[in-house]
Amino acid sequence: MSEVSKKVFASGCFDLLHSGHIAFLETAAKYGDLYVCIGSDKTVYDLKGRYPIITQQERKYMLQALRCVHTCKINKGSGILDFEEELAEIKPAIFVVNEDGNTPSKAKLCKDKGIEYIVLDRIPSEGLPVRSTTTLRTNSIIPFRIDIAGGWLDQPFVNKYYPGPVITISIEPTIEFNNRSGMSSSTRNKAIELWKAKLPDGDPELLSKILFRYENPPGTKTIAGSQDAIGIVMPALNKLQYHNGEYWPAEIKKMEEDDILNWLESILYLIPLDPRQSDYDVLANTNINEAGAKALADAAENCWNAILEKNVVDFGKYFLDSFHAQIAMFPNMLDHATAQIIEQYKNKGQGYKLSGAGGGGYLIIVSDQPIENGIQIKIRRRSLD
């Protein structure tokens, strides 16, 4: 690059450097001199709940050795915007992220500082497979899950007040979904411990029970809801009916029709948010009662019917009703920063909610029109078991 080249900024973990990283960096470097700033070992631990396999000094050494990288630094800050000090020092003209590294907080920071913000698709170099650090760490194609509506009704301390359904979809690990994001990543990690690379053959409901019991051995203080295990193991779309203070649903209704699954894939968009912090406590300051549980159950039931009818307006409305019912009982699901981001997106579709029942992670938008920089999902079909 010449001396008049623009400065281009990129930041991330870059653990287990792979071809996906290189493709991203080479593309970013086409815009100018590329400055790469990496998260420290401590920051990675705080955000992801694990230390990187490759230390910060070794990651810096490898990145600096790439011919497409002008300079590599270790970020001095913490959290999702740990690079702010380095950004101020470097003063780039362009900030580049890939689609799963894009967050509204990064976009706003760049807008405030007059920095061009570019989001790249995760496209491998020609002839190479799609790579992510998660798949390399686990070599696993075990799915994630999304709680569409009714989340929390799988917990006895909620469904004892009023019975109702939880609606889940099992999704393919097409991107490196964030930990602590409401996508059931902790249950998925247990599934990887148990089964390694992929789900075993066998009855999905029985396998779901095995995973649920493995994650919640005798003596477990806080029981993970069974919708997590079921949502990961049971393919496609499922309606789980809970009641009477039970951990396991009394009934599971399956929906595997391609036209409905294709429709869902076409109208759901994920906007990455900052991951939940390690000291986050969603169970503080709760207000759980019969009226709240009924509102959640009714919204989930209405969501299911709207999905079967492929009615995007009704689905969006009841999707949002489910979210409002959740935060009425669990106010800690929604903090000030997330509420501000929701303000930016709330009128861009027919409805929205946060992924899962734990807050943070992803803002899921129901929209019959494309959402800029929104991530679309791939629902796992039975044929992919």
C-alpha positions in Angstrom: 0.0 0.0 0.0 1.2 3.5 -0.7 1.7 6.2 1.9 -1.6 7.8 0.9 -3.6 4.7 1.5 -6.5 4.9 3.9 -6.2 3.3 7.3 -8.5 0.3 7.7 -9.3 -1.1 11.1 -10.4 -4.6 12.1 -10.7 -6.1 15.6 -11.4 -9.5 16.9 -10.1 -12.6 18.8 -8.5 -14.4 15.9 -8.0 -17.6 17.9 -6.9 -20.7 15.9 -6.1 -18.6 12.8 -7.8 -20.3 9.8 -8.7 -19.7 6.2 -11.9 -17.8 7.1 -9.8 -15.3 9.0 -7.3 -14.9 6.1 -10.1 -14.4 3.6 -11.7 -11.7 5.8 -8.3 -9.9 6.3 -7.4 -10.1 2.7 -10.7 -8.6 1.7 -10.4 -5.9 4.4 -6.9 -5.0 3.2 -8.2 -4.1 -0.3 -9.6 -0.9 1.2 -6.2 0.3 2.5 -3.5 -0.3 5.1 -5.0 -2.8 7.5 -4.6 -2.4 11.2 -5.7 -5.4 13.2 -6.4 -5.1 16.9 -7.0 -8.2 18.9 -8.8 -8.9 22.2 -6.5 -9.8 25.1 -6.7 -13.2 26.8 -8.6 -11.7 29.7 -11.1 -9.9 27.4 -11.8 -13.2 25.5 -12.4 -15.0 28.8 -14.8 -12.2 30.1 -16.8 -12.3 26.9 -16.8 -16.0 26.0 -16.3 -17.7 29.3 -13.1 -19.4 28.1 -9.5 -18.4 27.4 -8.3 -18.6 23.8 -6.3 -21.6 22.9 -3.6 -19.3 21.4 -2.2 -16.6 23.7 -2.4 -13.0 22.8 1.3 -12.6 22.1 1.3 -15.6 19.7 -1.9 -14.4 18.0 -0.3 -11.0 17.5 2.9 -12.6 16.1 1.0 -14.6 13.5 -1.2 -11.8 12.4 1.7 -9.3 12.1 3.4 -11.9 9.9 0.6 -11.8 7.3 1.5 -9.7 4.2 -2.1 -8.2 4.2 -1.7 -6.8 7.7 0.1 -3.5 8.1 0.1 -3.5 12.0 -1.3 -5.7 14.7 -1.9 -4.5 18.3 -3.4 -6.0 21.5 -6.4 -4.0 22.7 -5.9 -2.4 26.1 -9.6 -2.1 26.9 -12.3 -4.7 27.9 -15.7 -5.7 26.8 -17.2 -5.7 23.3 -15.6 -2.3 22.5 -12.2 -3.1 23.9 -10.5 -1.4 21.0 -11.7 2.2 21.6 -8.2 3.4 22.8 -6.5 1.8 19.8 -9.2 3.3 17.4 -8.5 6.7 18.8 -4.7 6.2 18.3 -4.9 4.8 14.8 -7.7 7.2 13.5 -8.8 4.9 10.6 -11.0 6.0 7.8 -12.7 2.6 7.6 -13.8 0.0 10.1 -14.4 -3.5 8.7 -16.3 -6.4 10.3 -17.8 -9.6 9.1 -21.5 -10.3 9.3 -21.3 -12.1 12.6 -19.0 -9.5 14.1 -21.3 -6.7 13.3 -23.1 -5.1 16.3 -25.1 -1.9 16.6 -22.7 -0.6 19.2 -19.8 -0.8 16.8 -21.9 0.8 14.0 -22.9 3.7 16.3 -19.3 4.2 17.5 -18.1 4.6 13.9 -21.0 6.9 13.0 -20.2 9.1 16.0 -16.5 9.3 14.9 -17.2 9.7 11.2 -15.6 6.4 10.3 -16.9 4.4 7.4 -18.4 1.1 8.6 -18.3 -1.9 6.2 -19.9 -5.3 6.9 -18.4 -8.2 4.9 -20.2 -11.4 4.2 -18.5 -14.6 5.5 -17.4 -15.9 2.1 -14.5 -18.4 1.9 -11.7 -18.1 -0.7 -12.5 -20.0 -3.8 -12.4 -23.8 -3.4 -12.1 -23.6 0.4 -14.7 -24.5 3.1 -16.4 -22.0 5.3 -14.4 -21.9 8.6 -15.0 -20.5 12.1 -13.1 -20.8 15.3 -16.1 -22.5 16.9 -16.1 -25.3 14.3 -12.3 -25.8 14.6 -12.5 -25.9 18.4 -15.2 -28.5 18.4 -15.2 -30.0 14.9 -18.9 -30.2 15.6 -22.1 -29.7 13.6 -24.3 -30.0 16.6 -27.1 -27.4 16.2 -28.1 -24.3 18.2 -31.7 -23.5 19.1 -33.9 -20.4 19.0 -36.7 -19.8 21.5 -39.4 -18.4 19.2 -42.0 -17.8 21.9 -43.0 -18.9 25.4 -39.5 -19.1 26.8 -39.5 -19.5 30.7 -42.6 -21.7 30.6 -40.3 -24.7 30.6 -39.4 -23.7 34.2 -41.6 -25.1 37.0 -41.4 -21.8 38.9 -43.3 -20.3 35.9 -45.5 -23.0 34.6 -46.9 -23.8 38.0 -48.8 -20.5 37.7 -50.2 -21.2 34.2 -49.7 -23.9 31.6 -48.5 -23.1 28.1 -46.2 -23.8 25.2 -42.6 -23.0 24.3 -41.9 -22.9 20.6 -38.3 -23.7 19.5 -36.5 -24.2 16.3 -33.3 -26.1 15.8 -30.8 -24.3 13.6 -27.6 -25.2 11.8 -24.3 -23.7 13.0 -23.9 -21.7 9.9 -22.0 -18.9 11.7 -20.0 -18.5 14.9 -23.0 -17.7 17.1 -22.0 -15.9 20.3 -21.8 -17.6 23.7 -24.1 -16.1 26.4 -26.5 -15.2 23.6 -29.7 -17.1 24.4 -29.0 -19.6 21.6 -28.5 -22.4 24.1 -24.8 -22.4 23.7 -24.2 -23.8 27.2 -26.4 -26.8 26.5 -24.8 -27.2 23.1 -21.4 -27.4 24.9 -22.7 -30.2 27.0 -23.9 -32.0 23.9 -20.4 -31.6 22.5 -19.0 -33.1 25.7 -21.4 -36.0 25.4 -21.5 -36.7 21.7 -18.5 -34.8 20.2 -18.9 -34.0 16.5 -22.6 -34.6 15.8 -25.9 -35.8 17.3 -26.1 -39.6 17.4 -28.7 -41.7 15.6 -31.8 -42.6 17.7 -35.1 -41.3 18.9 -34.8 -37.4 19.2 -37.0 -37.2 22.3 -35.0 -39.9 24.1 -31.7 -38.2 23.1 -33.2 -34.9 24.4 -33.9 -36.5 27.7 -30.3 -37.9 27.9 -28.9 -34.4 27.2 -31.2 -32.7 29.7 -30.2 -35.2 32.4 -26.5 -34.9 31.5 -26.6 -31.1 31.9 -28.6 -31.3 35.1 -27.1 -34.1 37.3 -28.4 -34.7 40.8 -27.6 -31.8 43.1 -27.7 -29.2 40.3 -28.8 -25.9 42.0 -30.1 -24.0 39.0 -31.8 -26.4 36.5 -31.4 -25.5 32.8 -34.8 -25.6 31.1 -35.6 -28.7 29.0 -36.5 -26.5 26.0 -32.7 -26.0 25.5 -32.0 -29.8 25.1 -35.2 -30.4 23.1 -34.5 -27.3 20.9 -31.1 -28.6 20.0 -31.9 -32.2 19.4 -35.4 -32.2 17.9 -35.2 -31.1 14.3 -37.2 -28.3 12.7 -39.9 -26.5 14.6 -41.5 -27.8 17.8 -44.2 -26.8 20.2 -43.5 -28.0 23.8 -46.5 -28.0 26.2 -45.6 -27.4 29.9 -47.8 -27.4 33.0 -48.2 -28.3 36.7 -44.7 -27.3 37.8 -43.0 -30.0 35.6 -39.6 -29.8 34.0 -40.5 -32.0 31.0 -43.3 -31.1 28.5 -46.5 -33.1 28.6 -46.7 -33.0 24.8 -44.4 -32.2 21.9 -45.9 -31.2 18.6 -43.6 -31.3 15.6 -43.7 -29.2 12.4 -41.4 -30.3 9.6 -43.2 -29.0 6.5 -40.7 -27.4 4.2 -43.0 -24.6 3.1 -43.4 -23.4 6.7 -39.8 -23.8 7.5 -38.7 -22.0 4.3 -41.1 -19.2 5.2 -39.7 -18.8 8.7 -36.1 -18.7 7.3 -37.2 -15.9 5.0 -38.7 -13.6 7.6 -36.3 -14.0 10.6 -33.3 -11.7 10.9 -30.7 -11.7 13.7 -28.9 -8.5 14.7 -25.9 -9.3 16.9 -25.9 -7.5 20.3 -23.2 -7.4 23.0 -23.0 -10.8 24.8 -24.2 -11.1 28.3 -21.5 -10.4 31.0 -20.4 -13.2 33.2 -21.9 -11.6 36.3 -25.3 -11.2 34.6 -28.3 -12.4 36.7 -31.6 -12.7 34.9 -33.3 -14.2 37.9 -32.9 -11.1 40.1 -35.8 -8.7 40.5 -38.4 -11.1 39.0 -42.2 -10.6 39.1 -43.6 -14.0 38.3 -47.4 -14.5 38.7 -50.4 -16.0 37.1 -51.2 -13.1 34.9 -47.7 -12.9 33.6 -47.5 -16.6 32.9 -50.9 -16.5 31.1 -49.9 -13.6 28.9 -46.7 -15.5 27.9 -48.7 -18.7 27.2 -51.3 -16.9 25.2 -48.7 -15.1 23.1 -46.9 -18.4 22.4 -50.1 -20.2 21.4 -51.0 -17.3 19.1 -47.5 -17.4 17.6 -47.9 -21.1 16.8 -51.2 -20.5 15.0 -49.8 -17.5 13.0 -46.8 -19.7 11.9 -49.1 -22.5 10.7 -51.1 -19.8 8.7 -47.8 -18.2 7.5 -49.3 -14.8 8.6 -46.3 -12.5 9.1 -48.4 -9.6 10.6 -50.0 -11.8 13.2 -46.7 -13.7 13.9 -44.8 -10.4 14.4 -47.5 -9.1 16.8 -47.6 -12.2 18.9 -43.8 -12.6 18.7 -43.5 -9.1 20.3 -46.3 -10.0 22.8 -44.2 -13.0 23.9 -41.2 -10.7 24.5 -43.2 -8.1 26.5 -44.6 -10.9 28.6 -41.1 -12.2 29.3 -39.7 -8.9 30.4 -42.7 -8.1 32.5 -41.8 -11.1 34.7 -38.0 -10.9 34.2 -37.1 -7.2 33.9 -33.4 -7.9 33.9 -33.7 -9.4 30.4 -33.7 -5.8 29.1 -31.0 -3.3 30.1 -30.7 0.3 29.0 -28.1 -0.3 26.2 -30.2 -3.1 24.6 -33.3 -0.9 24.9 -31.6 1.8 23.0 -30.6 -0.6 20.2 -34.2 -1.9 20.0 -35.3 1.7 19.4 -33.3 1.7 16.2 -34.9 -1.4 14.9 -38.4 -1.6 16.4 -40.1 -0.2 13.3 -38.2 -2.1 10.7 -40.4 -5.2 10.8 -43.6 -6.7 12.1 -42.1 -7.7 15.5 -39.0 -8.4 17.5 -37.7 -10.1 20.7 -34.3 -11.0 22.2 -32.9 -14.5 21.5 -33.7 -17.0 24.2 -35.0 -16.1 27.6 -31.8 -14.8 29.1 -31.5 -11.4 27.4 -28.8 -10.0 25.2 -27.1 -11.9 22.4 -29.2 -11.2 19.3 -32.2 -9.1 18.5 -34.5 -11.2 16.3 -36.7 -9.3 13.9 -39.7 -10.6 12.1 -39.8 -8.9 8.7 -41.1 -9.6 5.2 -38.5 -7.1 3.9 -34.7 -7.5 4.1 -33.0 -6.1 7.2 -29.7 -4.5 6.5 -26.8 -6.5 8.0 -29.3 -9.0 9.5 -28.2 -12.6 9.7 -30.6 -15.2 8.3 -30.8 -18.7 9.8 -30.9 -22.2 8.3 -33.4 -24.5 10.1 -32.2 -28.0 10.6 -34.3 -30.5 8.8 -34.6 -34.2 9.7 -32.8 -35.2 6.5 -29.7 -33.5 7.9 -29.6 -35.6 11.1 
